[in-house]
Amino acid sequence: MASENSSLPQLVFTAGETAALLKVTEKTVYRLVARKKLYAVKSLRHLRIPRASLEKFLANEGGGQ
């Protein structure tokens, strides 16, 4: 989500961006969503993962373990 105004925080991430942040594959992101371990919103045919959902996931399950 490149923007001219970089002072705005990124509120949602694509599956690819989420995969890069978590250092996993996109397929793993889709699996986490399917298993309801990571909340996502479907926008047309694309997943969007809210920042709050990603932060909650990291705090509960992925926090450096």
N, C-alpha and C positions, 0 to 999 in steps of 0.2 A: 504494500500500500504506500507507494511513494507519493509524497505530497509536497507542494511548494512550501507549505507552512509546517516545518518540521517540529514546531513547538507543541503540536497537538499529539497526545499519546495515541498509540495504536490500540483500538478497542476490540477489534476482531482480527483473527488470523485464518488464513486458508489452511487446508490440510498439509500442503507442502511447507508452509511457514512453520506450522506447529511441529511437523516432523523434524525440520532443521533445528528448531529450538530444543526439542527433546533428544536430538541425535538418534532418531529411529527412522524407519521407512514410512512412507505415506500409508502403506498397507497396515502397519501397526497402528497408526492414528485411526484409521477406519475401524480396526478391530476394537480399539479402546472405546470408540463411540458406540459400536454395536453391542458391546458388553456393558454399556452404561457406566463406564468408569470415567468417561470424559464427555461432558455435555456439549452438544453442537446444534446449530440451527441450520436447517436446509434452506438455501436460497436458490430457487429454481432447481438446478441439478447439482449445486455445489454446496459443500459444507463450509460453515463459518464457525469457528470456535471462539467464543467470547474470552476476553482477557481474564475475567473473573473465574471462569471455568478452568482455564489453564493454571491459574495461580492456586486454586483450590486443589486441583489434581496434584500439583507439585508439593503442596503442603501435606496432603494426606498420604500419597503413595510414591511419588517420584522424587522426594526431597533428598537426593544424594544417597540413596540406599542401593 
